[in-house]
Amino acid sequence: MRAGIACLVLAYVLSQFYRAFLAVMTPVLKAELGITSEDLAAASGIWFLAFALMQFPVGWALDRIGPRLTSMALLSLGGAGGATVFALAEGPVAIMVAMGLIGIGCSPVLMASYYIFARSFPPAVFGTLAGAVVGIGSLGNIAGSLPLAWAVDAFGWRETLFALAAVTLAVAAAIGLMVRDPARVEGEAKGSVLDLLKMPLLWPVLIMMVVCYAPAAGLRGLWIGPYYADVFDASAGQIGTATLVMGLAMVAGSFAYGPLDRLLGTRKGLILGGNLIVGLCLLALWAMPTANGWTALALFAGIGLFGASFPMVIAHGRAFVPPHLLGRGVTLLNFFGIASPGLMQFATGRLHASVAPTPPEAPYAALFLFFALFVLAGCAVYAFSRDRTD
């Protein structure tokens, strides 16, 4: 069991890497392939949308086939295959196709581990275990920052992507060898996602899933790179450092949220308070987008730290899901959490292109305000949710 979970966590490290590495790749892809920030926003959005749409078949497969075969097959074909297509890309279309394939490949790995936790561990520790997986997996965020910038400088971006394809294939093979499917429960074949959507208690939690991850994912996954390049004329190494700091903050937040709901005795209050702070950090970036690079970095770190509530929101929703629908329940929650950043990348790409870049910070100030209003609106709905801990 432990070896199998370790393999799934390693796969989630790759998932976090692939959703965030475009921010560091921005300068070299613009220089060599002529790709624009809007192209990269679309590619990032395609990753999230492909990932999100796969949650429905993944949920069915977890309940019917099990996490081992589901994760191994998709990660090897989609993940390794997509990284290979990326390494061979000659333009924006190939980059978008590659990101879609990688999104499909990464789609089952986090939910596979959550499925095993929900089946094999006491409910009271689900939030802590879920947060720990995201925290460890966020090391992929770290690898996709300054270390990636070093690798690209040392070996070239195509060679780096070929190596990542090989690593992804090796991890998929390890999942096939090490993961053990948990025992099924009686009645698990009955029911569907529609039964879950008929539960009024879930809807405020689903709205929070829509808003809680999108700002951190969108900024860390893409916009922090162009922002530092355009506003502060930052180099690839400096962008790598900025993304590293934000990534470390996201790791810290993922570990912190898990124990805090038991310490504070309220899951709803913890999630609501953290996301309100995210909204305030975004409003501060909107109000002073050119204060200096360090002030901006502190605010990005705050967004990463307090915006790491994703696993805790899943824990809140999972507490309402009946046992026989756990696979479809956690993947439904994940769908709302991952589809939102995908759609937001398309929206923010359009917004960025529509604002005149004079002064250069103007498009980014618009992005920060857009993200702030988005998360604060979600908090207003979530305030009416029912609190539930395990």
N, C-alpha and C positions, 0 to 999 in steps of 0.2 A: 504493500500500500504506500509506504513512504517513498520508495524508489519511483513508483509510478507518478505520485503527486509531484515529486521533484522534477520529473521529465515534463509534466504539464506546466509547471512554473517556469522552466527553462523556455518552453515554447511561448509562454506569455511574455517573457523577456523579449523575444523576437517580435512579438506582436506590438509591444510598446515601442520598440525600435523603429519598426516599419511605419507606424503611424506618425512618427515625429521626425524622421531623418531628413525630410525635404527642406526644413528650415536651414540646415547646414549645407545642403546640396545646392541651395539657390544660386550662389555666385557662379559655380562651375557649370551648372546646367544653362544658365543665362548666357555665359560666355561661349560655350562650345556648341550648344544646340539652338540658341536664340529663343529660349523659352521665357515667357513673361510671368510676372507674379500672378496674373489671372489664370494662366495655364496651370501653374502649380497649385493654385487654390482649387481649380477644378479637379486636378489629379488627386489632391488630398480628400476632396469631397467624395470622389468616386470610391476611394478606399473605404471611407466610413459607410457609404450607402451600400456597397457590395457586402461589407461585413454585416450591416444591419439587416438587409433583406435575407441573408442566410440564416438569421436567428430562427425563423419559422421552421425550415427543414432541419436545422440543427436540433431544435427542441424536440421535434418528432423523433429524430434519430437517437437522441440521448435516451428517451423513454423506451424506444423499441429495439435499437441496435446496441446501445451502450457507448460510453465515452471513448473506449480504446480504439475501435475501428473508425469511429466518426472522426476523431482527431487525427489519427495517422493518415487516413486517406486524403483529407482535405489539406492538411499541412504539406504533405509531400507533393501533391499535384498543383495546388494553388500557390502555396508559399514559395517553394523552391522553383516552380515553373515561372511564377511572376517575377522573382528576382532575376532569373535568367533573361527574361524578356526585357527587363529594365536595363540590364548590362549591355544588351544588344541594341538599345533604342537609338534612333537617329532623329527623333522629333517628338513633339508634344503628344501626338496620338498614341505612339508606342508607350510613352510614359504613363498615359492614362490607362491603357489596357493592362500594363504591368501592375499598376496600383490596384485595379479592380481584381486581378487574379490574386494578388497578395492579400487583399481584404477577405476574399473567399477562403483562402488558406488559413488565415488567422482566426476566422470566425468561431470555431468551436472550443478553443483551448481554455479560455477563462471559464466558460460555462461548464465545460467538462469537469474542471476542478470543483466548481461550486456544486455541481450535481453530486459528486462524490462526498463532499462535506455534508450536504443536506441529507444524504442517505446513510452516512456512516458515523456521524459525530453528533453530540448533543446540540439541540437548537441554540442553547445559550452561548455557544462559542462560535456560531456561524459568522457573526459580524467580525469578530477578531480574526478568524481564519481568512475570511474574504478580504479583509483589509491587508493582512500579511501577504497574501498572494499578489495583490496590486502593488504593495510596497516593494516587494522583492522584484516583481515584474518591471517596476519602474526603473530598475537598473538599465533596462533597454533604452529608456529616456536618456540616461546618462551616457550610454554607449553611443547614442545618436547625437551627441553634442560634440564636445572637444575631442574625444577619441576618434570619432568619425572624421572630423576635420584633419586630424593628423594622418589617418589612414589614407584619405583621399590625396593629401599632399605627397605622401611617401610612395604610394603604389598606383595612384590613379583611380578615378571613380568607377570605371568599368571593371577593373580587376577586383576592387573592393566588393562590388555587387556579385561577381562570380563566386568569390569566397563566401559571401553570405548565403548564396543559393546552396552551396555545398553544406554549410553548417545547418541550414534549415532542413535539408534532406536527412542529415544525420540525426537531428532531434526527432523528426517524424519516425524514423526507424526505432529510436530508443523508446518512444511512446508505444509502438507496436509490441515491443518486447517486455516492457516493464509495467504498463498500466493494467490494473485488474478492475473489471467492472463490478460495481456493488450489486448485492442481491436485489431483485425486484420485489415489489409489494403487490398484494392482491388488489385488483381493480384498477391498476395503473393504466390499462388500455382504454378506460372509459373517460369521456370528457374531452374538451378541446380548448383552444385559446378563446373561443367565443364564450365559454363558461366563465373564464377569468375576466373577460371584458364586461360581463354582466354584474360584476361585483363593484358597487359604488365606492367601497372603502379603498379600492385600488387606484381610483382615478386621480386623486390629489398626489399620490405617490408617483404615478406615471408622469404627471406634469413636472414634478421635481426632477425625475429622471431626464426629462427633455432639457431642462435648463442647467442642471448641476455640473455637467461635464463639458458642455460646449465651449465656454470661455477659455478654460485652461487648455483644452485640446486644440482649439483653433489657434490660440496665441502661441503655445509651445510647439505645436505641430507645423506652423508656417509663419504667422505674421510677425513674430518676434525677430526673425531673421531680416526680412525686408525693412522693418521699422528701424532697426539699428543701422542697417546699411544706408538707408535713404536719409534719415534724420541726423545720425551721428557719424556717417561715413565710416562705419566699422568694417574691419577686415574679417575674413572667414574665421580666423582664430579668435577674434573678439566676440563674434557672433557665437562661436562654439562655447566660449566662457559664459556668455549670458544664458544660453540654453542649458548649460550645465547647472548653473545656479537655480534656475527655475525647475529643472528636473529634480534636483536634490530636494527642493522644497516640496515637490509633489510626493516624493518618496516619504519624507518625514510626515506629511499629512496623512498618507495612507496608513501608516503605522499608528498614528495618534488617534484617529477616529475610532478604531475598533474598541479599545478599552474604555474610551471616554463615555460611551453610552451607558455602560454598567456603573461607572464612577458617578456620573451625573444623574442617572436614573431616568433619563428622558432621551429617546432617540430622535423624536421630532424636534425638540428644542435644540439639540446639538446640530442637526442638519440645517435647520432654519437659521440659527445664529451664524454658522460658518458661511453660508451662501450670502447672507446679508453683508458680511465683511468683504466677500468677493465683489459684490456690487459697489461697495464704497471704494475699493481699490481701483476698480475700473473708472468710476467717476473722477477719482484723483488723476488718473492718467489722461482722461479727457480734458480736465481743467488745466493741466500743466504738462503737455506732451513733450516740451523741450526743456524742462527744468534742468536736468543733466542726466547722463547715462546711469549714474549710481542711484539716483532717486527712482528712475524708471525701473531699474533692476530690482530695487527693494519692493516696489509695487507688484512687479511680475512674480517675485517670490511669494508675496502675500496671496496672490491669485492661485499660485500653485499649491501653497500650504493649505489654505482654507477651501480651495476648490477640489480637494481630494475626497469629497464625501460620497463619491460614486458607489463604492461597495457598501457603505452604510445605508444608502437609500435602497439598494437591492435587498439588504437585510430587513429593512422596514417593510418592503413589499412582500418579501418571502414569508414573513410572519402571518400573512393573510392567505397564503396559497395552500390548498389541501395537498396532502402527501402524494396522492396519485398523479398530481399534475405538476410536480416539482420541476421536471425538465422543461416543460412548456412555460411554467411560471417564471423561472429565472431568465429564460431566453426572451420572453415577452418584455420583461423589465429591461433587459440588455438592449433589445431592439429600440426602445424609446430612447435609451441613453446614448446609443451609437448613431442612430439615424439622424438625430438632431445635429451633432457636429458636422456630419456630411452635408446636410442641407444648409447649415450656417456657413460652410466654406464657399458654397456657390453664392449665397446671398452676400457674404462679405467681399467676395471677389468682385461681384457686380458693383457693390457700394464703393469699394476702393477705386475701381475704374471710373466711376461716375463723378468723383470729387477731383477738382483741379489740383494738381500737385504743386501749387504755389500758394503758400510756402509748403515745403515738403512734408511737414507734419500734419497738414490738413486732412488727407485721406485717413490717416491713422487715428486722429482725434475722432473722426466720424465712426470708425470701427469701435473704438473704446466705448463711446456713448451707446452705440447699438447693442453691444454685448451687455453693458450695464443695465439698460432698460429691459433687456430680455431676461436676465437672471432675476431682477427685482420683481418683474411681473409674475414669474414662476413662484417666487417666495410668497407673493400675496395670495396665490391659490393654495399653496401648500400649507399656509397658516390654518386652513380649515380642515386639515387631515386629522385622523384619529391617531394618537400616539400609541405605539405598541412595542414593547421590548420582549425578549425571550426569557 
